[in-house]
Amino acid sequence: MDYTAADVKKLREQTGATFADSKNALAEAKSWDEAIKILDARSGHKAEKMMAAGRETKQGGIFSYIHHNHNLGVLLELNCSTDFVARSHSFRQLANDLALQIGGAAPKYINFEDVPAEVVEEARYAILEDPSMERVPPAKRDEVIDSKLKKVLGEQVLMMQPWVKDETIIVGDLVKKVIAETGENIILRRFSGEALCPRKGYGIDAGAVRRIAGEIQRVHALGVQVAVVIGGGNIWRGADAAATGIDRATADYMGMLATVMNALALQDAMEKLGMVTRVQTAIEMPPVAEPFIRRRAVRHLEKGRVVILAAGSGNPFFTTDTAAALRAVELNAQVLLKATKVDGVYDDDPMHNPEAHKFEELSYMRALNMGLKVMDSTALSLCKDNHLPIIVFNLNQEGALEAIVRGKKYGTLVHDMNDQGIPFIAPV
């Protein structure tokens, strides 16, 4: 293709390639896109050669990332061969991108080779137990198993994850691109995405439970009737577990049991603060808790008891969000308060994108049409149909729950609004 010096400059800026490589690619290619593909192929080849050469990487440093709400921190060690590259913008930008990736996608391992043998074998066993494997020809079975292993475990491997800033790019390819640009091998030695977190990433944190119980006590003391729908993601996530080969319905039922464990922990903490509580479950388990009966739940609330609702809606394939919306409508709640890790609804995930814009208020339809992660669409539609306002807020911020109940503007309000964005009172 014909090209000018301006084209060479533009291609260099877009790909980070050298002047000579950009010029040669334009000369060989028949189109702009083809020139980019040529450069990508060459940069990947160069990177693989440098990585295979095993050149010492003793330079670099320790890099950190602290999210703006101070609920997440990441430390990582990134190494290269020379101090010159270690001080370069490309290297430091890569360190920042990797830290954002670790904070947002929570990988457990750097490379696939780092996955423990017992984890691989457990995943392999789950794949072999999948009935669909019976239809795979014996000659292709090993190939299919390897492919499924990389798909299942790849979500936990940093270098195999889609980049949080652009899901069309794999993190490993992002690193290879910087290796090709700098001409040096770059190695991520280690990282930690949990050490700086104020709360555990898994299990029941007794301190967190006591703090949440204290927040609820402050609201309850105002004379407000409180019902709590509790999740179980800190113990078990049905949708994630289903990816390992467990039947989805079974995984969801296991998740419901996890919510009961959380409900009992919260009940214990609240009663130690002097509150009278009742746990009601959507799946009957009389020795542990009452079954959910709407009239009984309403009576408990009228008597000043806090009702903790567990086991979701009792049905697989429905989220805790949907259970919360359903119970709120059944109990004639005035508002549904959704506690999250962020202080409202954003146009992008603020854990991944620090420039994400926060909404002070929005309509149900706008939240649905924009695909915003307020709640899942079933829960949001249920709230819309019943004109139940939703306030999304950060439960980790002390006093936030009480501030909302006292009428202060906090988080994001999702409610009835017209096409001009003006709130209105829906007809009853």
N, C-alpha and C positions, 0 to 999 in steps of 0.2 A: 504494500500500500504506500501511497505517497504521504510524506510527513514533513513537518517543519521543525525548526528548533523549539518553537513553542509547544509542539506536540510532545517532544522528548522531555521537556521540562515538566509538562503536565503529568506525563506518565510516571516520571520520577517521584513527583509529589504524591501521586495517588498510590503508588506501590512501594516506595522506599527503595527501589532498585538503583543500581549505579547508572551513570550516564551511558557507559558502553553497553550495558545489558539492555537498557531502555531503547537505545538506538537500534541494536541488533534485533530486538523483538519487533519493533515497528517495521523494520525492513523485511522480516520474514513473514509477518502476519498479513492477512487479507482484510482484517477489520480491527477496530479498537479492542473489542472484547477478546478476540483471539490473541492479541498482543499481551493482554493481562493474563490470559491462561498460560501463555508461554513463560512469562516471568514467574507465575506461581509455581509451575512445574520445576523450573530451574532453581528457584529459591528453596523449594522443598528438597530437591536433590542435594543442593549445597549443604543444607542444614543436616540432613541425614549423614552425609560424609563427615561433617565436623563432629557430630555426636558419636559416630562410630570410631573416629580417631582417638577418642578418649583423652583429649588434651586436659591437663590439670586445670581445675577451676578453683583457685584459692582466693580470688578477689570477690568483691560484691559486698553484701552486708545484710543486716537484719532490718526488715521493713515492717511497719505497723499500719493498721487502719482501725479507726474508732468511728462507729456510725454516729450520726448527728444526735440521736436520742440517747446515746451512751448505754444502749442495751446490748451492743454487740462489739466485740473486739477481735482482731486477727493479728497474729504475728507470723512472719515467715522469713526464712533464710534463702536468699537467692544469690547464686555464685556465677562468676564468669572468670575469664583467664587474665585479664589485665585491668588495672585501675582506671585506665582511659575509658574503657567500655562501661565500667561500674559507675562512672560519673556522667555517662551520656544520658540524654533525654529518653531515648528508646528503651534503655535498660530500666530506668526508674519508672517509666510509664508502664512497662511490663509488670514490674513489681506491684504497682498500684492496681493494675487490672487483675492480677492474680489474687490480691487481697480481697478485692470486691467479689471475685468469683467464689472464693472460699467462704466469705461471709454470707453471700446470697444463696449458694447452692449446697453448702455444707458437705463437701466431699470427705471421705474417710481415708482415702489412699491417694498417693501421687500418681503412680503408674499401675497398670493391671498386674504387673509382676509382684507388686507389693501386697496384693490381696492374700490373706492367710490361706493355706491349703485347705483347712477345715471349712472355711467359708465357701470356697470354690466347690468342694465336695458336697456340701449341703445344698447349694444351688443346683449342682449337677443332678443330685438325687431328685430334687423337686421337679426338674425338667423331665427326667426319665419317667416319673410317675404321671406326667401329663398324658391323658388318653390320646391326644393328637399325635404323640410320638409313634404310636403304633402304625400310623399311615405313612411314616417316613421309610423309604427303601433302606435296607441295611447298609448299602454302599455309601449312602449320603448321611447316615446317622451321626457320625462324628463331626461332620461339617456343620450340620444343623445344631448340634449340641453346643459347639464352640460359638456359633453365631448367637444363640439364645443366651449363653453365659455372658458374652460381652454386652448384650443388650440389658440383661438384668443387673449385672454387677457394674456395668459402665456408668450408671447413674451415681455410683459411689466413688468413681475414679476421676480425679481432677482432670487429667489429660485427655479423658474421653468425654467430658461433659460439653454441651453446647455453651458457648460464651454468653454470659448474662446480658452483655451489651448488644450482641448480634447472634441469634441462635443458628444462623447459617454457618457460623464459624466454630470449629472445634478448638478447645483450649490448646491441645497439643499442636495444632497447626498455627495457632497464634504465636506460640513459643518458637516454633521452627522459622516463622517469618522474621522474628527479631534476630534469631541466630544468623539467618542469611544476610540480614541488613548489617549486622555488626561484624560479621566474619569471625565470630568466636562462639565456642560452645557455652551454653547457659544451662545451669542445673538448679532446680528447686530442691533444696536439701530436706527441708522439713517445714511444717506449719502447725499452727494451733488456732482453731476457731472457737474453742470453748474455755480456755484457761482464763480469759478475761471476762467471761460472762458472769454476771452477778447471780445467775440461777443455773441449776443443773439442766443439761439438755435432755435428760431422760429420767424417768421415775418421778416420785413424789417428793418435792422439796418442802419439808415441814415448815421452814421459815416463810416460804412463799404462801403456803396455805394459811398460816396465822395472820399474815399481812392482809390477805384477801378477806379473811373472816373479820378483821378489824375494820376494813373499808365498808363491809356490809353492815356491821354493827352501827357505824355512824349514821348510815341512812335509815336503818330500822329504828333507831332512837328518835328520829323525826316523826314517827308515826306512819311511815310509808309501808304498805304491804309489799313484801318482796318474795318473788319466786325466782329460783336460780336454775337454769338449764346448764348442765356441766358436760364438758367434752372429755375425751380420753386420749388425745393425741400425744400426751407426755408419756403414755405407757404403750399404746398400740394404735396404729393407723390402718384401718381395714383396706383402704384403696392401695396403699403402698405395699402392704403384705400380700395382696392378691397378685402383685407383679412377680412374686417369688414362686408362684405355683399353687398357693393355697386358694381353694374355691372362694370366690368373692363374697358369697353370702355367709360362708363360715367365718371369713375374716371380719366381716361387718359385725357378726354376733359377738366375736371375741372383743371387738372394739366397744360394744355396748357393755360388756362386763367390765372393761377398763373404766368406763364412766361411773359405774357403781362403786368401784374402788375409790375413785376421786371424790364421789359424793359422800362416802362414809368418812373419809379423811377430813373433808370440809365440815361435815356435821360435828365431828369430834372437836374441831378447833372452835367452831361457833358456840357450842354448848359450854365450853370452858370459859367463854367470855360472858356467859349468863343468858344467852339467847335460847329460846325454845324452838326446836326445829323438827321437821318431819322429812324423811327421805321417801319419795315415791318413785317406783320404777315402772317402765313400760313393759318389762318382762317380769312375771310374777316370781318372787323369791321371798315368801312370808317370813322365814327366820331372820332375814336381813333388813327388809324394808316393806312398806305398804305398797300394794299395787296402785297404779295411777287411776284414781276415780275423780272425775272432774268436780262433782259436788263436794266430795270430801276435801279436795284440795282448796276449794273456795272457802269451806268452813274453817279450815286451818288458818287461812289468811285472815279471815274475819276475827279470829281469836288472837291475832297478833303473832302467830307462828311463822317462821321462815320455812318455805317449802322448797326442798332441793329435788329437782326432777332429773332422774338418771335413766340410762339405757335408751337414750334417743327417743324415737317414735316407736321402737319395738320392731321396726321393719328394716331389713337390709336394703342397700342401695339408696337410702335416704340419709342425708348428713345431719349433724347436730344443729346446723343453721336452720334446716327445715323443721326439726323437732322444736327448736326455740320459737319459731314463728307460729307453729301449730299450737303449742301450749299457750303462748301469749294471747292468741285469738280465742282459744277455749276459755281462758280465765278472765277474759275481758280486760286485758291489760291496757293501760293508757299509753304506754311507750315500751318499745323493745330496745334495751341497751345492749349493744354488742361490744364486749370487751376484747381488744386485740393488742398486738404488740406495737402498733403505730397509733398516732394521735388523730386519726380520721381517715377519710377516703382520698386517694391520690389518683392522678391520671396515669401513673406508672408506679411500679413497686419501689417505694422509697428505700428499701433495703438494698436494692440494686442500683437505683438511679437517684443520687443526691439532689438532682435538679427537678425531681418530680413535683408537680403542682398539687397543692391540697385544696379540696373543695370545702367551703364553709357549709353549703347546703346544696342539695340537688333533688330532682324529682325521681320517682321510681323508674319512669320510662327512660330517662336519660342514663340512669345507672345501668339499666338492662341493655339499652342500645349500644352504649359505649363499652360494654363488657367489663365494667369496673368490678374489682374484687370486694364488693360490699358484703355480699352473701351469695350463695349459689342462686341460680335463676328461679328455682322452685320456691325457695324461701322468700325471695324478693317479690315474686308474683303474688304469693299468699298475703304478704303484708300490703301490697298495692291493692288487691281486691278487697281487703278489709279495712283499708285506710288506717293502718297501724304505723305510726311514725317510728323510724329507726334512728338511734344515735350511736355512731361508731366512735369509740374513744379508746385511749390507752390506759389499761388497768394498772400498768406499772407506775403511773404518775400518782403520787400520794394525794388523796383528797379529790381526785377527779370525779369519782362516783357521787360524792356528796355535793360537789359543785353543780353537777348536772341536775340533781334532784332539787336543789335550791333555785334552779331557774337560770343559772349562768350559762352563757354560750360556751360550749366545749365540744371538741371533736367535730364531726360532720353530721348534719341532720338530713335524713332522707325522708321526704314527705310529699304530700300532694302539692303540685305546682302546675300552673298553666303553661302554655307554649312560650310565654314571654318570661318565664322564670319567676312569676309572682305566686306566692303561697295562696291557697284558698281552702275553705272549709268544705269538705266533701259532703254531699247529701247523705243522710242516714237512711 
